Every structure is written in structure tokens, then in C-alpha cells.
């Protein structure tokens, strides 16, 4: 969706300023925010793509005025409420007001290290050959879906070339909405900077994104 999270190429937000020797966490509560998000995700009631979409669909005012882990917590609240684990009244009160729903799974403390090491593999077996090969010229489809998409606005309808073939993976556009994995080929596509940003862009620069086969057409 064209939400507040899709800021690539947008003006008025200033430059990206990397923080030298940036710490993993800037405050102790951020560690807990990460831990709670991972523990709730391990219950098995939503996918990582649904989790991303919950954060994408925050109101732009909330998204743009929240820190990174504040966005995580706000997204998690939406997911827990949608699945019946908390109510709006409980979120306002900051405590349980009724017996909670029983989760599908519980991540125990002694299982955390193994769960983090295994991650959430997305690669799946191929059921058809890749449509594109390294070096092929392609153009991204110009679509603006209301749901989850991994194609940034600045790269839609733009011509590029296949840089790498990444294998077959879970398609997040359907996974985010409980519509199944529908795996498909994933490619790294390189774009000349001027194709994306116009004649004023540095002609020596390229920008690469990962794009799904269904979002690419031969060029």
C-alpha cells in the first residue's frame, strides 16, 4: 500500500543521517518490545508479512511521529486485538479485563535460542522455471494496491535489468492477508538512477530492489 512507510524518493523529510557506532537498542524498553513481538509472532496466529502490514497500516500521523520500536508495539497491538487476544478496553486500561484467548503455541525460554537461529525460512521448491534470467531487461508493473506490497512507489513502472535470480519464496502480498503462500520467483532488479530520479540524478549510480516475478514484465 502507499502508506507512510514508503518514503523512498519523498521530499521534505531531510537526508538519512547514519548514527556512528549505532547501538542495537537505544533504551531498555526496546529490548522488551522486540522480545514481546517475537514471542507473540511465535504463537502462530499471523505471518511475518501480516506483521509488516499491521505496521504499514498505522495512521500516518502515528507512524511518522513514532520511533522504530514504538511502531513495532503499535503494530503488535493491532494484531493482538484482531486475533482476540486483547480488547480496546484492555489496551486503554493497561491490564487484562477478561480471561485471555489461549495461543496456538507458546515459545518457552529454553526454546528462544533455537527459534532465533532457525528464523522464518521463506524459500520454497520451484514448480516452474524462472521467467527471467540475469541480464534480461524488465519493467515493473505500475500498480498501487491497497494491501501489502514489497514494491516501492519510486520503482513502479520503471525499466531495469535482472541482476540476480534469488530463488522461489513465499509471496508476501498474499501471505500478509491469510490468502496462502503462493510462492514465486524473486529477482534483484537494478535500475539506473536517472530512470528513477530523472536527468538530475548521478548517471554513475544504480539502485537495486528485490522484485517478485508477478510484478515484472519483459521490456
HULIN-V162593 format. One record per run of one state. SS is the DSSP state (2 for helix, 1 for strand, 0 for the rest). FROM is the first residue (numbers start at 1). LEN is the number of residues. If there is no record, write none. Layout:
SS&FROM&LEN, SS&FROM&LEN
This chain:
0&1&27, 2&28&14, 0&42&6, 2&48&9, 0&57&3, 2&60&5, 0&65&3, 2&68&15, 0&83&5, 2&88&6, 0&94&15, 2&109&10, 0&119&4, 1&123&1, 0&124&13, 1&137&4, 0&141&12, 2&153&3, 0&156&3, 1&159&11, 0&170&2, 2&172&4, 0&176&8, 1&184&9, 2&193&5, 0&198&8, 1&206&7, 2&213&3, 1&216&3, 0&219&1
